Amino acid sequence: MSFRRFAFLNVKRNARAYAAFFLSSGFAVTIFFIYAMFMFHPDFDKELLGDSVRMGMQAAEAVVFLFSFLFVLYSTSAFLKARSRELGLLTLLGATGGQPNRLIWLENMAIGAASIVSGIAAGVVLSKLFLLYGAKVIEMKPLPFYWSWQAALLTVAAFAALFMLVSLFTSAF
């Protein structure tokens, strides 16, 4: 069995333990993606308040990203404390110094990738409601559904970097 397969099966076996982490990460990705869809909508260029709304959405994106980073960092450290016995057992069975760190990194990246995919999928489903409600709040005509590759790429890049950074932090500490 390869090490990647071992990490994947470890996540699969501990699905209950990772469920809260996965769902909350997916929720953060969904919110970030919905804001990005709203921010990149082309009808804002035609509106008088378009620039100020776009700046507000950028600020909201930054706040969501910051809280997501802190949350994922906290969740990962809580998982490491809960799994200290398991990691100690791996060390007793002959795992070298870097292998538990690599295992944690692979598990975090697998959960991160799954939450990015599911978060964007949920964001696509919910973005139409957010576009309708957001347009009503800022007193615009209803915004039609619009698929933005920029929003998807921004979300994937931001959260891939977030999960990599958090995984590196947890491996270091």
OpenMM code with the backbone's topology and positions (N, CA, C; nanometers):
from openmm import Vec3, app, unit

residues = "MET SER PHE ARG ARG PHE ALA PHE LEU ASN VAL LYS ARG ASN ALA ARG ALA TYR ALA ALA PHE PHE LEU SER SER GLY PHE ALA VAL THR ILE PHE PHE ILE TYR ALA MET PHE MET PHE HIS PRO ASP PHE ASP LYS GLU LEU LEU GLY ASP SER VAL ARG MET GLY MET GLN ALA ALA GLU ALA VAL VAL PHE LEU PHE SER PHE LEU PHE VAL LEU TYR SER THR SER ALA PHE LEU LYS ALA ARG SER ARG GLU LEU GLY LEU LEU THR LEU LEU GLY ALA THR GLY GLY GLN PRO ASN ARG LEU ILE TRP LEU GLU ASN MET ALA ILE GLY ALA ALA SER ILE VAL SER GLY ILE ALA ALA GLY VAL VAL LEU SER LYS LEU PHE LEU LEU TYR GLY ALA LYS VAL ILE GLU MET LYS PRO LEU PRO PHE TYR TRP SER TRP GLN ALA ALA LEU LEU THR VAL ALA ALA PHE ALA ALA LEU PHE MET LEU VAL SER LEU PHE THR SER ALA PHE".split()
positions = [
    Vec3(0.0851, -0.1169, 0.0000),
    Vec3(0.0000, 0.0000, 0.0000),
    Vec3(0.0901, 0.1236, 0.0000),
    Vec3(0.0585, 0.2163, -0.0876),
    Vec3(0.1380, 0.3391, -0.0949),
    Vec3(0.1000, 0.4326, 0.0203),
    Vec3(0.1862, 0.5297, 0.0418),
    Vec3(0.1617, 0.6239, 0.1506),
    Vec3(0.0402, 0.7111, 0.1225),
    Vec3(0.0209, 0.7484, -0.0044),
    Vec3(-0.0976, 0.8271, -0.0420),
    Vec3(-0.2255, 0.7481, -0.0158),
    Vec3(-0.2220, 0.6229, -0.0499),
    Vec3(-0.3398, 0.5377, -0.0272),
    Vec3(-0.3680, 0.5230, 0.1228),
    Vec3(-0.2610, 0.5108, 0.2006),
    Vec3(-0.2753, 0.5025, 0.3456),
    Vec3(-0.3418, 0.6291, 0.4002),
    Vec3(-0.2992, 0.7466, 0.3531),
    Vec3(-0.3581, 0.8732, 0.3982),
    Vec3(-0.5049, 0.8818, 0.3563),
    Vec3(-0.5347, 0.8419, 0.2327),
    Vec3(-0.6730, 0.8467, 0.1851),
    Vec3(-0.7621, 0.7530, 0.2662),
    Vec3(-0.7145, 0.6324, 0.2913),
    Vec3(-0.7937, 0.5372, 0.3703),
    Vec3(-0.8089, 0.5844, 0.5141),
    Vec3(-0.7092, 0.6543, 0.5659),
    Vec3(-0.7184, 0.7093, 0.7005),
    Vec3(-0.8292, 0.8141, 0.7088),
    Vec3(-0.8389, 0.8977, 0.6068),
    Vec3(-0.9467, 0.9975, 0.6022),
    Vec3(-1.0812, 0.9270, 0.5874),
    Vec3(-1.0854, 0.8258, 0.5031),
    Vec3(-1.2104, 0.7534, 0.4796),
    Vec3(-1.2569, 0.6808, 0.6062),
    Vec3(-1.1633, 0.6197, 0.6797),
    Vec3(-1.1987, 0.5480, 0.8018),
    Vec3(-1.2429, 0.6416, 0.9131),
    Vec3(-1.1841, 0.7590, 0.9186),
    Vec3(-1.2175, 0.8567, 1.0231),
    Vec3(-1.3132, 0.9627, 0.9695),
    Vec3(-1.4064, 0.9231, 0.8858),
    Vec3(-1.4973, 1.0180, 0.8215),
    Vec3(-1.5785, 1.0976, 0.9236),
    Vec3(-1.6189, 1.0359, 1.0307),
    Vec3(-1.6960, 1.1090, 1.1323),
    Vec3(-1.6127, 1.2187, 1.1967),
    Vec3(-1.4884, 1.1880, 1.2225),
    Vec3(-1.4016, 1.2874, 1.2860),
    Vec3(-1.3743, 1.4046, 1.1927),
    Vec3(-1.3646, 1.3763, 1.0630),
    Vec3(-1.3343, 1.4807, 0.9662),
    Vec3(-1.4587, 1.5493, 0.9115),
    Vec3(-1.5771, 1.4989, 0.9403),
    Vec3(-1.6999, 1.5530, 0.8810),
    Vec3(-1.7221, 1.6993, 0.9170),
    Vec3(-1.7037, 1.7340, 1.0422),
    Vec3(-1.7251, 1.8735, 1.0820),
    Vec3(-1.6239, 1.9652, 1.0150),
    Vec3(-1.4997, 1.9213, 1.0079),
    Vec3(-1.3953, 1.9990, 0.9423),
    Vec3(-1.4258, 2.0170, 0.7937),
    Vec3(-1.4678, 1.9088, 0.7276),
    Vec3(-1.5017, 1.9138, 0.5860),
    Vec3(-1.6216, 2.0048, 0.5601),
    Vec3(-1.7277, 1.9895, 0.6384),
    Vec3(-1.8482, 2.0690, 0.6166),
    Vec3(-1.8238, 2.2177, 0.6414),
    Vec3(-1.7529, 2.2495, 0.7466),
    Vec3(-1.7281, 2.3912, 0.7743),
    Vec3(-1.6321, 2.4519, 0.6725),
    Vec3(-1.5349, 2.3746, 0.6270),
    Vec3(-1.4465, 2.4252, 0.5216),
    Vec3(-1.5233, 2.4438, 0.3915),
    Vec3(-1.6087, 2.3483, 0.3594),
    Vec3(-1.6922, 2.3613, 0.2405),
    Vec3(-1.7857, 2.4807, 0.2482),
    Vec3(-1.8383, 2.5080, 0.3679),
    Vec3(-1.9245, 2.6246, 0.3869),
    Vec3(-1.8461, 2.7539, 0.3643),
    Vec3(-1.7242, 2.7609, 0.4146),
    Vec3(-1.6410, 2.8799, 0.3947),
    Vec3(-1.6094, 2.8989, 0.2467),
    Vec3(-1.5816, 2.7910, 0.1756),
    Vec3(-1.5559, 2.7995, 0.0316),
    Vec3(-1.6811, 2.8470, -0.0411),
    Vec3(-1.7974, 2.7973, -0.0007),
    Vec3(-1.9234, 2.8381, -0.0635),
    Vec3(-1.9467, 2.9872, -0.0472),
    Vec3(-1.9294, 3.0384, 0.0736),
    Vec3(-1.9512, 3.1810, 0.0981),
    Vec3(-1.8527, 3.2648, 0.0171),
    Vec3(-1.7267, 3.2248, 0.0166),
    Vec3(-1.6245, 3.2970, -0.0588),
    Vec3(-1.6589, 3.2979, -0.2073),
    Vec3(-1.7004, 3.1833, -0.2609),
    Vec3(-1.7333, 3.1727, -0.4029),
    Vec3(-1.8556, 3.2566, -0.4378),
    Vec3(-1.9556, 3.2575, -0.3516),
    Vec3(-2.0757, 3.3371, -0.3789),
    Vec3(-2.0414, 3.4857, -0.3822),
    Vec3(-1.9614, 3.5313, -0.2884),
    Vec3(-1.9177, 3.6712, -0.2913),
    Vec3(-1.8382, 3.7010, -0.4176),
    Vec3(-1.7540, 3.6075, -0.4594),
    Vec3(-1.6761, 3.6284, -0.5810),
    Vec3(-1.7668, 3.6331, -0.7037),
    Vec3(-1.8690, 3.5488, -0.7082),
    Vec3(-1.9637, 3.5533, -0.8199),
    Vec3(-2.0349, 3.6880, -0.8249),
    Vec3(-2.0718, 3.7383, -0.7087),
    Vec3(-2.1378, 3.8680, -0.6999),
    Vec3(-2.0414, 3.9789, -0.7432),
    Vec3(-1.9175, 3.9683, -0.6985),
    Vec3(-1.8173, 4.0711, -0.7264),
    Vec3(-1.7814, 4.0777, -0.8756),
    Vec3(-1.7754, 3.9633, -0.9428),
    Vec3(-1.7347, 3.9596, -1.0833),
    Vec3(-1.8516, 3.9674, -1.1801),
    Vec3(-1.9716, 3.9928, -1.1321),
    Vec3(-2.0881, 4.0002, -1.2209),
    Vec3(-2.0736, 4.1203, -1.3138),
    Vec3(-2.0942, 4.1012, -1.4448),
    Vec3(-2.0718, 4.2100, -1.5402),
    Vec3(-2.1750, 4.3230, -1.5335),
    Vec3(-2.2910, 4.3012, -1.4742),
    Vec3(-2.3930, 4.4051, -1.4676),
    Vec3(-2.3559, 4.5168, -1.3698),
    Vec3(-2.2567, 4.4955, -1.2852),
    Vec3(-2.2147, 4.6021, -1.1943),
    Vec3(-2.1454, 4.7163, -1.2671),
    Vec3(-2.0887, 4.6882, -1.3832),
    Vec3(-2.0236, 4.7944, -1.4600),
    Vec3(-2.1256, 4.8958, -1.5111),
    Vec3(-2.2515, 4.8535, -1.5260),
    Vec3(-2.3578, 4.9407, -1.5758),
    Vec3(-2.4236, 5.0223, -1.4656),
    Vec3(-2.3986, 4.9885, -1.3407),
    Vec3(-2.4655, 5.0533, -1.2277),
    Vec3(-2.3823, 5.1667, -1.1699),
    Vec3(-2.4515, 5.2608, -1.1082),
    Vec3(-2.3864, 5.3753, -1.0473),
    Vec3(-2.3073, 5.3349, -0.9230),
    Vec3(-2.3601, 5.2440, -0.8441),
    Vec3(-2.2939, 5.1995, -0.7219),
    Vec3(-2.2032, 5.0787, -0.7441),
    Vec3(-2.1779, 5.0423, -0.8673),
    Vec3(-2.1039, 4.9205, -0.8977),
    Vec3(-1.9659, 4.9145, -0.8354),
    Vec3(-1.8906, 5.0230, -0.8416),
    Vec3(-1.7551, 5.0222, -0.7865),
    Vec3(-1.7548, 5.0106, -0.6348),
    Vec3(-1.8461, 5.0815, -0.5699),
    Vec3(-1.8501, 5.0742, -0.4233),
    Vec3(-1.8980, 4.9364, -0.3768),
    Vec3(-1.9912, 4.8753, -0.4486),
    Vec3(-2.0368, 4.7410, -0.4144),
    Vec3(-1.9234, 4.6416, -0.4350),
    Vec3(-1.8493, 4.6570, -0.5419),
    Vec3(-1.7370, 4.5674, -0.5690),
    Vec3(-1.6304, 4.5796, -0.4597),
    Vec3(-1.6044, 4.7011, -0.4134),
    Vec3(-1.5077, 4.7196, -0.3048),
    Vec3(-1.5584, 4.6549, -0.1757),
    Vec3(-1.6872, 4.6667, -0.1501),
    Vec3(-1.7454, 4.6020, -0.0331),
    Vec3(-1.7340, 4.4502, -0.0399),
    Vec3(-1.7553, 4.3962, -0.1583),
    Vec3(-1.7416, 4.2512, -0.1763),
    Vec3(-1.5958, 4.2075, -0.1591),
    Vec3(-1.5022, 4.2881, -0.2046),
    Vec3(-1.3603, 4.2553, -0.1854),
    Vec3(-1.3254, 4.2549, -0.0366),
    Vec3(-1.3789, 4.3500, 0.0364),
    Vec3(-1.3552, 4.3528, 0.1814),
    Vec3(-1.4174, 4.2297, 0.2476),
    Vec3(-1.5374, 4.1932, 0.2046),
    Vec3(-1.6032, 4.0741, 0.2598),
    Vec3(-1.5230, 3.9483, 0.2262),
    Vec3(-1.4680, 3.9416, 0.1069),
    Vec3(-1.3846, 3.8276, 0.0680),
    Vec3(-1.2631, 3.8170, 0.1594),
    Vec3(-1.2000, 3.9305, 0.1883),
    Vec3(-1.0816, 3.9297, 0.2748),
    Vec3(-1.1170, 3.8831, 0.4159),
    Vec3(-1.2295, 3.9289, 0.4678),
    Vec3(-1.2717, 3.8889, 0.6025),
    Vec3(-1.3041, 3.7399, 0.6063),
    Vec3(-1.3761, 3.6903, 0.5067),
    Vec3(-1.4097, 3.5476, 0.5011),
    Vec3(-1.2816, 3.4646, 0.4919),
    Vec3(-1.1868, 3.5099, 0.4116),
    Vec3(-1.0624, 3.4363, 0.3955),
    Vec3(-0.9816, 3.4352, 0.5256),
    Vec3(-0.9756, 3.5480, 0.5937),
    Vec3(-0.9010, 3.5548, 0.7197),
    Vec3(-0.9623, 3.4626, 0.8245),
    Vec3(-1.0935, 3.4681, 0.8404),
    Vec3(-1.1586, 3.3805, 0.9372),
    Vec3(-1.1467, 3.2335, 0.8962),
    Vec3(-1.1500, 3.2057, 0.7676),
    Vec3(-1.1321, 3.0678, 0.7216),
    Vec3(-0.9926, 3.0174, 0.7550),
    Vec3(-0.8923, 3.1017, 0.7359),
    Vec3(-0.7550, 3.0636, 0.7694),
    Vec3(-0.7422, 3.0317, 0.9177),
    Vec3(-0.7955, 3.1201, 1.0013),
    Vec3(-0.7868, 3.0975, 1.1453),
    Vec3(-0.8638, 2.9728, 1.1866),
    Vec3(-0.9804, 2.9526, 1.1273),
    Vec3(-1.0610, 2.8360, 1.1604),
    Vec3(-0.9917, 2.7065, 1.1199),
    Vec3(-0.9399, 2.7020, 0.9986),
    Vec3(-0.8742, 2.5805, 0.9509),
    Vec3(-0.7491, 2.5525, 1.0337),
    Vec3(-0.6762, 2.6561, 1.0694),
    Vec3(-0.5584, 2.6379, 1.1542),
    Vec3(-0.5975, 2.5821, 1.2909),
    Vec3(-0.7012, 2.6373, 1.3497),
    Vec3(-0.7484, 2.5894, 1.4798),
    Vec3(-0.8000, 2.4457, 1.4703),
    Vec3(-0.8784, 2.4162, 1.3686),
    Vec3(-0.9336, 2.2814, 1.3521),
    Vec3(-0.8229, 2.1783, 1.3337),
    Vec3(-0.7246, 2.2131, 1.2565),
    Vec3(-0.6145, 2.1197, 1.2336),
    Vec3(-0.5358, 2.0956, 1.3614),
    Vec3(-0.5123, 2.2005, 1.4389),
    Vec3(-0.4398, 2.1802, 1.5646),
    Vec3(-0.5228, 2.0972, 1.6631),
    Vec3(-0.6550, 2.1149, 1.6633),
    Vec3(-0.7408, 2.0330, 1.7489),
    Vec3(-0.7364, 1.8864, 1.7053),
    Vec3(-0.7336, 1.8621, 1.5734),
    Vec3(-0.7218, 1.7261, 1.5238),
    Vec3(-0.5900, 1.6631, 1.5658),
    Vec3(-0.4834, 1.7405, 1.5595),
    Vec3(-0.3526, 1.6857, 1.5968),
    Vec3(-0.3491, 1.6479, 1.7441),
    Vec3(-0.4107, 1.7286, 1.8285),
    Vec3(-0.4158, 1.6944, 1.9707),
    Vec3(-0.4980, 1.5688, 1.9938),
    Vec3(-0.6085, 1.5559, 1.9220),
    Vec3(-0.6941, 1.4384, 1.9374),
    Vec3(-0.6279, 1.3129, 1.8816),
    Vec3(-0.5404, 1.3309, 1.7846),
    Vec3(-0.4767, 1.2164, 1.7199),
    Vec3(-0.3351, 1.1921, 1.7688),
    Vec3(-0.2967, 1.2493, 1.8816),
    Vec3(-0.1591, 1.2343, 1.9290),
    Vec3(-0.1245, 1.0885, 1.9560),
    Vec3(-0.2192, 1.0113, 2.0072),
    Vec3(-0.1941, 0.8686, 2.0330),
    Vec3(-0.1723, 0.7922, 1.9029),
    Vec3(-0.2554, 0.8230, 1.8038),
    Vec3(-0.2414, 0.7554, 1.6746),
    Vec3(-0.1064, 0.7871, 1.6110),
    Vec3(-0.0672, 0.9140, 1.6167),
    Vec3(0.0617, 0.9522, 1.5591),
    Vec3(0.1766, 0.8918, 1.6388),
    Vec3(0.1607, 0.8819, 1.7706),
    Vec3(0.2623, 0.8165, 1.8528),
    Vec3(0.2747, 0.6691, 1.8199),
    Vec3(0.1621, 0.6034, 1.7936),
    Vec3(0.1629, 0.4625, 1.7555),
    Vec3(0.2335, 0.4432, 1.6214),
    Vec3(0.2101, 0.5347, 1.5279),
    Vec3(0.2800, 0.5269, 1.3992),
    Vec3(0.4312, 0.5385, 1.4188),
    Vec3(0.4720, 0.6246, 1.5098),
    Vec3(0.6140, 0.6402, 1.5383),
    Vec3(0.6704, 0.5124, 1.6005),
    Vec3(0.5945, 0.4515, 1.6906),
    Vec3(0.6384, 0.3252, 1.7511),
    Vec3(0.6485, 0.2128, 1.6488),
    Vec3(0.5636, 0.2165, 1.5477),
    Vec3(0.5654, 0.1134, 1.4441),
    Vec3(0.6761, 0.1352, 1.3413),
    Vec3(0.7507, 0.2441, 1.3559),
    Vec3(0.8655, 0.2642, 1.2682),
    Vec3(0.8545, 0.3793, 1.1708),
    Vec3(0.7564, 0.4635, 1.1854),
    Vec3(0.7464, 0.5793, 1.0974),
    Vec3(0.8612, 0.6749, 1.1277),
    Vec3(0.9270, 0.7221, 1.0235),
    Vec3(1.0365, 0.8157, 1.0430),
    Vec3(0.9819, 0.9520, 1.0802),
    Vec3(1.0700, 1.0450, 1.1132),
    Vec3(1.0285, 1.1764, 1.1618),
    Vec3(0.9379, 1.2532, 1.0679),
    Vec3(0.9608, 1.2430, 0.9376),
    Vec3(0.8818, 1.3206, 0.8436),
    Vec3(0.7536, 1.2544, 0.7973),
    Vec3(0.7409, 1.1250, 0.8197),
    Vec3(0.6227, 1.0554, 0.7690),
    Vec3(0.4922, 1.0970, 0.8366),
    Vec3(0.4869, 1.1155, 0.9695),
    Vec3(0.3609, 1.1660, 1.0269),
    Vec3(0.3250, 1.3053, 0.9744),
    Vec3(0.4258, 1.3898, 0.9540),
    Vec3(0.3996, 1.5230, 0.8973),
    Vec3(0.3455, 1.5111, 0.7556),
    Vec3(0.4017, 1.4195, 0.6779),
    Vec3(0.3544, 1.3999, 0.5406),
    Vec3(0.2122, 1.3439, 0.5406),
    Vec3(0.1834, 1.2541, 0.6338),
    Vec3(0.0494, 1.1980, 0.6456),
    Vec3(-0.0526, 1.3077, 0.6765),
    Vec3(-0.0211, 1.3939, 0.7701),
    Vec3(-0.1108, 1.5048, 0.8060),
    Vec3(-0.1283, 1.5979, 0.6869),
    Vec3(-0.0196, 1.6257, 0.6160),
    Vec3(-0.0277, 1.7140, 0.4996),
    Vec3(-0.1175, 1.6525, 0.3927),
    Vec3(-0.0995, 1.5241, 0.3634),
    Vec3(-0.1824, 1.4581, 0.2617),
    Vec3(-0.3300, 1.4542, 0.3023),
    Vec3(-0.3564, 1.4271, 0.4296),
    Vec3(-0.4956, 1.4248, 0.4762),
    Vec3(-0.5593, 1.5630, 0.4648),
    Vec3(-0.4865, 1.6665, 0.5072),
    Vec3(-0.5414, 1.8024, 0.4976),
    Vec3(-0.5654, 1.8431, 0.3529),
    Vec3(-0.4761, 1.8058, 0.2646),
    Vec3(-0.4937, 1.8421, 0.1242),
    Vec3(-0.6099, 1.7648, 0.0607),
    Vec3(-0.6296, 1.6396, 0.1006),
    Vec3(-0.7429, 1.5631, 0.0477),
    Vec3(-0.8748, 1.6247, 0.0936),
    Vec3(-0.8830, 1.6583, 0.2212),
    Vec3(-1.0048, 1.7214, 0.2722),
    Vec3(-1.0231, 1.8593, 0.2106),
    Vec3(-0.9134, 1.9321, 0.1943),
    Vec3(-0.9204, 2.0648, 0.1331),
    Vec3(-0.9688, 2.0586, -0.0105),
    Vec3(-0.9167, 1.9652, -0.0878),
    Vec3(-0.9603, 1.9518, -0.2276),
    Vec3(-1.1084, 1.9152, -0.2355),
    Vec3(-1.1505, 1.8233, -0.1503),
    Vec3(-1.2923, 1.7847, -0.1504),
    Vec3(-1.3810, 1.9009, -0.1080),
    Vec3(-1.3369, 1.9801, -0.0104),
    Vec3(-1.4195, 2.0935, 0.0332),
    Vec3(-1.4213, 2.2043, -0.0712),
    Vec3(-1.3140, 2.2219, -0.1472),
    Vec3(-1.3138, 2.3218, -0.2549),
    Vec3(-1.4135, 2.2819, -0.3632),
    Vec3(-1.4099, 2.1564, -0.4034),
    Vec3(-1.5017, 2.1091, -0.5085),
    Vec3(-1.6467, 2.1171, -0.4617),
    Vec3(-1.6740, 2.0685, -0.3419),
    Vec3(-1.8128, 2.0706, -0.2938),
    Vec3(-1.8580, 2.2127, -0.2622),
    Vec3(-1.7684, 2.2977, -0.2156),
    Vec3(-1.8035, 2.4374, -0.1869),
    Vec3(-1.8381, 2.5150, -0.3121),
    Vec3(-1.7631, 2.4933, -0.4190),
    Vec3(-1.7938, 2.5611, -0.5454),
    Vec3(-1.9246, 2.5074, -0.6030),
    Vec3(-1.9462, 2.3770, -0.5928),
    Vec3(-2.0729, 2.3200, -0.6418),
    Vec3(-2.1912, 2.3779, -0.5654),
    Vec3(-2.1805, 2.3862, -0.4338),
    Vec3(-2.2885, 2.4460, -0.3541),
    Vec3(-2.3016, 2.5948, -0.3847),
    Vec3(-2.1897, 2.6609, -0.4101),
    Vec3(-2.1931, 2.8031, -0.4439),
    Vec3(-2.2639, 2.8302, -0.5756),
    Vec3(-2.2461, 2.7423, -0.6724),
    Vec3(-2.3157, 2.7569, -0.8005),
    Vec3(-2.4658, 2.7447, -0.7789),
    Vec3(-2.5056, 2.6494, -0.6966),
    Vec3(-2.6488, 2.6285, -0.6705),
    Vec3(-2.7087, 2.7483, -0.5967),
    Vec3(-2.6365, 2.8012, -0.4989),
    Vec3(-2.6911, 2.9082, -0.4152),
    Vec3(-2.6641, 3.0495, -0.4680),
    Vec3(-2.5800, 3.0631, -0.5690),
    Vec3(-2.5427, 3.1972, -0.6142),
    Vec3(-2.6593, 3.2735, -0.6773),
    Vec3(-2.7495, 3.2047, -0.7432),
    Vec3(-2.8646, 3.2729, -0.8027),
    Vec3(-2.9497, 3.3389, -0.6947),
    Vec3(-2.9715, 3.2693, -0.5844),
    Vec3(-3.0471, 3.3293, -0.4741),
    Vec3(-2.9742, 3.4503, -0.4169),
    Vec3(-2.8440, 3.4387, -0.4022),
    Vec3(-2.7660, 3.5493, -0.3490),
    Vec3(-2.7655, 3.6675, -0.4453),
    Vec3(-2.7578, 3.6414, -0.5760),
    Vec3(-2.7620, 3.7494, -0.6749),
    Vec3(-2.8963, 3.8224, -0.6707),
    Vec3(-3.0053, 3.7467, -0.6581),
    Vec3(-3.1372, 3.8100, -0.6503),
    Vec3(-3.1514, 3.8926, -0.5225),
    Vec3(-3.1118, 3.8349, -0.4111),
    Vec3(-3.1242, 3.9045, -0.2833),
    Vec3(-3.0285, 4.0234, -0.2751),
    Vec3(-2.9049, 4.0054, -0.3215),
    Vec3(-2.8064, 4.1137, -0.3185),
    Vec3(-2.8488, 4.2315, -0.4047),
    Vec3(-2.9054, 4.2029, -0.5213),
    Vec3(-2.9526, 4.3104, -0.6084),
    Vec3(-3.0691, 4.3852, -0.5430),
    Vec3(-3.1537, 4.3134, -0.4710),
    Vec3(-3.2657, 4.3776, -0.4027),
    Vec3(-3.2152, 4.4675, -0.2896),
    Vec3(-3.1133, 4.4214, -0.2175),
    Vec3(-3.0592, 4.5000, -0.1062),
    Vec3(-2.9973, 4.6304, -0.1551),
    Vec3(-2.9240, 4.6254, -0.2657),
    Vec3(-2.8609, 4.7484, -0.3159),
    Vec3(-2.9490, 4.8216, -0.4172),
    Vec3(-3.0738, 4.7778, -0.4258),
    Vec3(-3.1755, 4.8433, -0.5077),
    Vec3(-3.1378, 4.8488, -0.6551),
    Vec3(-3.1014, 4.7330, -0.7065),
    Vec3(-3.0733, 4.7158, -0.8491),
    Vec3(-3.1825, 4.6284, -0.9087),
    Vec3(-3.1846, 4.6249, -1.0403),
    Vec3(-3.2731, 4.5283, -1.1055),
    Vec3(-3.2180, 4.3885, -1.0786),
    Vec3(-3.3037, 4.2859, -1.0800),
    Vec3(-3.2565, 4.1497, -1.0513),
    Vec3(-3.1426, 4.1096, -1.1445),
    Vec3(-3.0402, 4.0505, -1.0861),
    Vec3(-2.9235, 4.0085, -1.1630),
    Vec3(-2.9455, 3.8681, -1.2173),
    Vec3(-2.9210, 3.8461, -1.3449),
    Vec3(-2.9347, 3.7109, -1.3995),
    Vec3(-2.8178, 3.6241, -1.3538),
    Vec3(-2.8381, 3.4918, -1.3625),
    Vec3(-2.7297, 3.4008, -1.3266),
    Vec3(-2.6141, 3.4211, -1.4229),
    Vec3(-2.4952, 3.4195, -1.3707),
    Vec3(-2.3752, 3.4398, -1.4510),
    Vec3(-2.2656, 3.3501, -1.3967),
    Vec3(-2.2081, 3.2665, -1.4827),
    Vec3(-2.0961, 3.1819, -1.4422),
    Vec3(-1.9676, 3.2590, -1.4673),
    Vec3(-1.8880, 3.2742, -1.3638),
    Vec3(-1.7633, 3.3489, -1.3732),
    Vec3(-1.6451, 3.2566, -1.3501),
    Vec3(-1.5632, 3.2401, -1.4531),
    Vec3(-1.4410, 3.1612, -1.4372),
    Vec3(-1.3447, 3.2317, -1.3425),
    Vec3(-1.3509, 3.3651, -1.3413),
    Vec3(-1.2639, 3.4405, -1.2504),
    Vec3(-1.2961, 3.4064, -1.1054),
    Vec3(-1.4237, 3.3979, -1.0726),
    Vec3(-1.4642, 3.3648, -0.9361),
    Vec3(-1.4200, 3.2234, -0.8990),
    Vec3(-1.4362, 3.1298, -0.9913),
    Vec3(-1.3951, 2.9918, -0.9635),
    Vec3(-1.2443, 2.9824, -0.9466),
    Vec3(-1.1695, 3.0474, -1.0342),
    Vec3(-1.0233, 3.0428, -1.0240),
    Vec3(-0.9736, 3.1125, -0.8979),
    Vec3(-1.0348, 3.2252, -0.8628),
    Vec3(-0.9965, 3.2947, -0.7405),
    Vec3(-1.0227, 3.2065, -0.6191),
    Vec3(-1.1361, 3.1410, -0.6161),
    Vec3(-1.1711, 3.0546, -0.5029),
    Vec3(-1.0763, 2.9361, -0.4937),
    Vec3(-1.0509, 2.8704, -0.6051),
    Vec3(-0.9610, 2.7549, -0.6039),
    Vec3(-0.8206, 2.7964, -0.5611),
    Vec3(-0.7705, 2.9053, -0.6184),
    Vec3(-0.6349, 2.9496, -0.5843),
    Vec3(-0.6243, 2.9922, -0.4381),
    Vec3(-0.7220, 3.0683, -0.3906),
    Vec3(-0.7167, 3.1173, -0.2528),
    Vec3(-0.7234, 3.0031, -0.1526),
    Vec3(-0.8155, 2.9102, -0.1724),
    Vec3(-0.8311, 2.8034, -0.0741),
    Vec3(-0.7270, 2.6932, -0.0903),
    Vec3(-0.6747, 2.6719, -0.2093),
    Vec3(-0.5623, 2.5783, -0.2235),
    Vec3(-0.4412, 2.6340, -0.1490),
    Vec3(-0.4168, 2.7631, -0.1642),
    Vec3(-0.3066, 2.8258, -0.0903),
    Vec3(-0.3321, 2.8206, 0.0596),
    Vec3(-0.4560, 2.8429, 0.1006),
    Vec3(-0.4901, 2.8383, 0.2430),
    Vec3(-0.4632, 2.7000, 0.3012),
    Vec3(-0.5104, 2.5947, 0.2341),
    Vec3(-0.4905, 2.4600, 0.2869),
    Vec3(-0.3429, 2.4206, 0.2845),
    Vec3(-0.2695, 2.4624, 0.1829),
    Vec3(-0.1259, 2.4337, 0.1803),
    Vec3(-0.0532, 2.5048, 0.2922),
    Vec3(-0.0849, 2.6299, 0.3115),
    Vec3(-0.0199, 2.7088, 0.4164),
    Vec3(-0.0503, 2.6530, 0.5552),
    Vec3(-0.1747, 2.6202, 0.5792),
    Vec3(-0.2115, 2.5630, 0.7101),
    Vec3(-0.1442, 2.4280, 0.7291),
    Vec3(-0.1389, 2.3475, 0.6245),
    Vec3(-0.0726, 2.2171, 0.6358),
    Vec3(0.0761, 2.2330, 0.6640),
    Vec3(0.1387, 2.3329, 0.6033),
    Vec3(0.2801, 2.3571, 0.6309),
    Vec3(0.3014, 2.4077, 0.7729),
    Vec3(0.2103, 2.4935, 0.8207),
    Vec3(0.2192, 2.5424, 0.9588),
    Vec3(0.2066, 2.4276, 1.0582),
    Vec3(0.1112, 2.3394, 1.0352),
    Vec3(0.0917, 2.2291, 1.1280),
    Vec3(0.2081, 2.1312, 1.1236),
    Vec3(0.2678, 2.1133, 1.0074),
    Vec3(0.3844, 2.0261, 0.9991),
    Vec3(0.5034, 2.0874, 1.0721),
    Vec3(0.5145, 2.2183, 1.0646),
    Vec3(0.6261, 2.2857, 1.1308),
    Vec3(0.6111, 2.2854, 1.2823),
    Vec3(0.4879, 2.2954, 1.3305),
    Vec3(0.4676, 2.3040, 1.4757),
    Vec3(0.4232, 2.1722, 1.5333),
] * unit.nanometer
topology = app.Topology()
chain = topology.addChain("A")
for resn in residues:
    res = topology.addResidue(resn, chain)
    for name in ("N", "CA", "C"):
        topology.addAtom(name, app.Element.getBySymbol(name[0]), res)
